[in-house]
Amino acid sequence: MLRRNFLKQGSAALLILSSGKILRLSDSYEQWNKKPLLRFVVASDGHYGQKDTAYEKFFSDITDNINNQHKENPFAFCVVNGDIIHDEKKYFAAAKKALDNLNVKYYVSQGNHDKVTAEEWEQIWNMPVNLDFKIKRNSVLIGTTSNKDGTYLPPDIKWFAQKLQEHKEQKNIFIFIHINPGKQTANAVDSPEFFELLAKYKNVKAVFNGHDHDQDDIKMKDNVPFIFDAHFGGNWGTKYRGFRIVELRKDNSLLTYILNPTDKLNEQTL
C-alpha cells in the first residue's frame, strides 16, 4: 500500500525541515514513496506488569505491528524509550521475551518505572544505561533519566558532553531519553545544562522523549525538535496506543508520523 494512503485513516504527517520549520503534509506530498536515507521506529511506555491493564496484549500488539511495518518497509533499528515495565523488576524477563519477538534490532532506555541499578540493567539487556552507535553519517545517543528508585533525573551531562564531542563530525545526532529535560511538559525535569550543551552541537537533529503519555507532538526549543510518541501501554494518556516512525530524507529533513497502530497519526517533517 502506498504510504500516502494511510493519511486518509489518520491525522496529517509532519515534515521537519533543516531550518526547524514544521510542515503539515497532505496525501499529495510528492516525496511519499521516495526511499529514505534512514528509517527507524520509536515507542515508549509499555508498563509491563501494571495492574488492571492488558499489558501482555499491548506488547504483543506493538511487536506485531512494528514487524508488519518492517516487513513492508524495513527499519534500521527500533528504540523502546523507557518505562518498559511498571516498577517491579520481576517483570523484566517477560517484557524482554515479548520484545525479543521484534524482527528489527532494538535498543532500550531506562525510564522512571524501570527500577533497577545500572548493573542490573546491563545484565538484563546486554547494553548499558547510556549507549551510543553510528549508522553511516548518523549517530544515536541513548541515555537514562532515572535510577533504581525511580527518581526523575536530568540526562547524564558528563556522558553526553563526551559523546557529543566524539560524534561532532557526524552529519546528524539523534538523542533518546525518557524524561523531557526542559519545562515543556508537566512531567519534565528542568536541565538548563543540557540545553547549554546541545547548543554547542548543531548536528543534534532531534531529541525523542517518552514519559508523557498524553503528548504525541513536536516541541521546538533552541531550534531542536523534542519529539513525543505518547504510549503503547499503561492506563492513561492518548486514546490510542501507538508508535512513531521517523524517516531521514535526502535533503536532511525528517518525515515523522505515529501509527495507531496501523493508522498514521501526527505525521510531521523536520
C-alpha positions in Angstrom: 0.0 0.0 0.0 1.3 3.5 -0.9 2.2 5.3 2.3 0.2 8.4 1.3 -3.0 6.3 1.5 -2.5 6.0 5.3 -3.2 9.7 5.6 -6.9 9.0 4.9 -7.0 7.0 8.1 -5.3 9.4 10.5 -4.2 12.9 11.0 -1.6 14.7 9.0 2.1 13.7 8.8 4.7 16.3 9.8 7.9 17.2 8.0 10.7 18.9 10.0 12.9 21.0 7.7 16.6 21.6 8.5 15.6 25.2 9.3 13.4 24.0 12.1 10.2 24.8 10.3 7.5 22.2 10.6 5.2 21.5 7.7 1.9 19.5 7.9 1.8 17.3 4.8 -1.1 16.3 2.5 -1.7 13.0 0.8 -0.4 14.6 -2.4 3.1 15.1 -1.0 5.4 14.1 -3.9 8.1 12.5 -1.7 5.9 10.0 0.0 7.3 7.0 -1.8 10.9 8.1 -2.2 13.3 5.8 -0.4 14.6 7.5 2.8 18.3 7.5 3.8 17.5 6.2 7.3 14.2 4.8 8.7 13.6 3.9 12.3 10.8 3.5 14.9 10.4 4.6 18.5 7.8 3.5 21.1 7.7 4.1 24.8 5.8 3.4 28.0 4.7 -0.2 27.7 4.4 -0.6 31.5 4.6 -4.3 31.5 3.0 -5.6 34.8 0.8 -2.6 35.6 -2.2 -3.7 37.5 -5.6 -3.7 35.7 -4.0 -3.2 32.2 -3.8 -5.6 29.3 0.0 -5.3 29.3 0.6 -8.7 27.6 -1.6 -7.7 24.7 -0.1 -4.2 24.5 3.4 -5.8 24.0 2.0 -8.4 21.5 0.3 -5.7 19.5 3.3 -3.4 19.3 5.7 -6.1 18.2 3.3 -7.5 15.6 2.6 -4.1 14.2 6.2 -3.0 14.1 7.1 -6.3 12.4 4.4 -5.7 9.8 5.7 -2.3 9.0 9.3 -3.6 9.0 8.3 -6.3 6.5 6.8 -3.7 4.2 9.5 -1.1 4.5 12.5 -2.1 6.7 13.6 -0.1 9.7 17.3 0.3 10.6 16.5 0.0 14.3 13.9 0.4 17.0 14.2 2.3 20.3 11.9 1.4 23.2 12.2 4.7 25.0 11.6 3.9 28.7 9.1 2.6 31.2 9.3 -0.8 29.7 8.0 -2.3 33.0 5.9 -1.0 35.8 8.1 -0.7 39.0 8.7 -4.4 39.8 11.8 -5.8 38.2 10.4 -9.3 38.2 8.6 -8.3 35.0 11.8 -7.6 33.0 12.2 -11.2 31.9 8.7 -11.4 30.4 8.9 -7.9 28.9 12.2 -8.7 27.3 10.9 -12.0 26.0 8.0 -10.1 24.4 10.3 -7.5 22.8 12.6 -10.2 21.5 9.8 -11.0 19.1 10.7 -7.9 17.2 12.3 -8.7 13.8 14.4 -5.5 13.9 17.4 -4.7 16.1 16.1 -2.8 19.1 17.6 -0.7 21.9 16.1 0.4 25.2 16.3 3.4 27.5 15.7 3.4 31.2 12.5 5.2 32.4 11.4 6.1 35.9 9.4 2.9 36.3 12.3 0.7 35.2 13.6 0.5 38.8 16.9 -1.4 38.6 20.6 -0.5 39.1 22.8 0.3 36.1 24.5 -3.1 36.6 21.2 -4.9 36.7 20.0 -3.1 33.5 23.1 -4.2 31.6 22.7 -7.8 32.8 19.0 -7.8 31.5 19.5 -6.1 28.2 23.2 -6.6 27.4 23.6 -2.9 26.9 24.5 0.0 29.3 22.0 2.6 30.5 23.9 5.1 28.4 24.9 3.9 24.9 25.9 5.3 21.5 26.3 3.9 18.0 26.7 5.1 14.4 24.8 4.3 11.2 27.0 5.7 8.4 26.9 9.5 8.9 24.3 9.4 11.6 24.8 8.8 15.3 22.4 7.7 18.1 22.8 8.5 21.7 20.5 6.8 24.3 20.6 7.9 27.9 19.0 7.1 31.2 16.9 9.7 33.1 16.2 7.7 36.2 17.6 5.1 38.7 16.7 2.1 40.8 14.5 4.3 43.0 12.5 5.7 40.0 13.8 9.3 40.6 13.2 11.8 37.8 16.7 12.8 36.7 18.2 15.0 34.0 20.4 13.3 31.4 24.0 12.5 32.4 25.7 15.7 31.4 29.2 14.4 31.6 28.4 11.4 29.5 26.5 13.4 26.9 29.3 16.0 26.7 31.8 13.3 26.0 29.7 11.6 23.4 28.6 14.7 21.6 32.2 15.7 21.2 33.1 12.2 19.9 30.3 12.4 17.3 30.8 16.0 16.4 31.8 15.2 12.8 28.7 13.2 12.1 26.0 14.8 10.0 23.2 14.1 12.4 22.8 13.0 16.0 19.6 11.5 17.3 19.1 11.5 21.1 16.7 9.3 23.0 15.9 10.0 26.7 12.7 9.0 28.5 12.0 12.2 30.5 11.9 15.6 28.8 14.8 17.8 30.1 13.0 21.1 29.8 10.0 22.9 31.0 8.0 21.6 28.1 5.6 19.3 29.8 4.0 18.9 33.3 6.2 15.9 34.0 9.5 17.3 32.7 12.8 17.7 34.6 14.4 21.1 34.1 18.0 20.8 33.0 19.4 24.1 31.7 22.9 22.5 31.5 21.6 20.0 28.9 20.3 22.8 26.7 23.5 24.7 27.0 25.3 21.6 25.9 23.1 20.9 22.9 23.6 24.5 21.7 27.2 23.7 21.1 26.4 21.0 18.6 24.5 22.0 15.5 24.3 18.4 14.3 21.8 17.4 17.0 18.9 16.6 14.7 16.2 15.7 17.3 15.6 14.5 20.8 13.0 11.8 21.4 11.0 11.7 24.7 8.5 9.3 26.2 7.1 9.6 29.8 4.3 12.0 29.0 1.6 9.6 27.7 -0.7 12.4 26.7 2.0 14.0 24.4 2.3 13.0 20.8 3.6 16.2 19.1 6.8 18.1 18.5 8.0 20.9 20.8 10.8 23.1 19.5 13.4 24.6 21.8 16.5 26.4 20.6 15.8 25.1 17.1 15.9 21.5 18.4 12.8 19.4 18.0 11.7 17.4 21.0 9.5 14.6 19.7 6.9 12.7 21.7 5.3 9.3 20.9 2.5 9.0 23.5 2.4 5.4 24.8 1.8 1.8 23.9 0.8 0.6 27.3 -0.2 2.0 30.7 -3.6 3.2 32.0 -3.6 6.9 31.0 -2.7 9.2 28.1 -3.9 9.5 24.5 -6.9 7.5 23.5 -4.8 5.4 21.2 -1.7 3.3 21.8 0.9 3.5 19.0 4.5 4.1 17.9 6.3 6.7 15.9 8.1 6.2 12.6 10.9 8.5 11.5 12.4 8.9 8.1 15.5 10.9 7.2 15.2 12.3 3.7 17.9 13.1 1.2 17.5 16.8 1.9 18.2 16.1 5.6 14.6 16.8 6.6 12.7 14.4 8.8 9.4 12.9 8.0 7.6 11.5 11.0 4.2 10.2 12.0 2.5 7.9 14.5 0.7 4.7 13.7 -2.3 3.8 15.8 -1.2 1.0 15.4 -1.8 0.8 11.7 -3.2 4.4 11.0 -0.8 7.3 10.6 -1.3 10.0 13.2 0.5 13.3 13.7 2.8 12.9 10.8 5.5 15.6 10.6 8.6 16.6 8.7 11.6 18.3 10.3 
